[in-house]
Amino acid sequence: MAVTGRRYGARVPAAPVPATPATGRVAPPARPARPSRPSRPSRPSCRELVAALVLPARCPGCGVPAEPACRDCLAAVPRAPAAPPPPGIDDWIAPFAYRGVVREVITRAKYRDRHAALPWLARAMAGAWWAADLPAPDAVTWVPAAPARRRARGVDHARRLATGVAGALGVPAVALLVRRDPQTQTGRGLDDRRRGPDVVLRAGLARRAVPGRVLLVDDVATTGATLRVCAGVLRGAGVASVVACTAARTPGRG
Ligand SMILES: [Zn+2]
C-alpha cells in the first residue's frame, strides 16, 4: 500500500514492539516524531483496587511479583503470525499471538479486573501500528462490547485500548459503533461466531462526522468475523479505509 498519509504523535518506545512488523512489511527508518497529544491518565476503579489488594500481581509466566508480567517473560512473548485481513479490512495489525503470557494477561484484564495491562497493550499496539508504516487514521474507534458484558465487567476494554492507541497516535478516539445483541462472541457456537455480532452505527452520527480513515481496535480476534462486521458497518457509513488493530490474534482458529 502506498504511504501517503500524515503522521501524528510520538513513537512509543516503552512497550515491546515487534522486530518484524506484524503485517510483514519492512519497518521504515525512524521518522521525526511530533509531541503526542496529552492523554488524561485513568484512575483505578474500586474494583481494580480491590483486585490488587486481594490478589497481588504476579507474572503469569514465572510467578515473580510483576504487573502485567516480568521483563523476561515479556521479552519472550510470541509475535502475531502473519494473517490476511478479514473482508472489508485494509490491513490487520496485531503485535502478539494470542497464547502464553499475553493470553493470560488479556484474560486477567477481561475477567479478573487486572486493567493495569491495558495501557501496556495499547502501547504495544501503537508501536505495531508505527512499524507497519500505514497512513495515519483520522480517528480510532473500537469494537463495542455487548451491553451486558460491559455492565458486568464495569469497563469496556476495547474502548480503553482504543483511547490509549489514539493518545499515542495523536488522533481522536471516537465512538462510531454500537452493539445491539446482548450476547458476546465468547461462548457462542462456531456458526454464530462466524456470523459475527449485531453491530450498527451509533445513532445520531452526522454523515459529515464520519471519518474517512478509521483504525478499528479490539483486544483479540480469532475468526475475524467481528472485525468484518464492524468494517462493513463503517464502510456502509462512508468510511473509505478501515485498518484493524488488535492486541493479539489467532488466525485460523475456530
Ligand atoms: Zn515472568
Residues whose N, C-alpha, C, O or C-beta is under 5 A from the ligand:
A	BS01	ZN	C59 G61 C62 G63 C70 C73
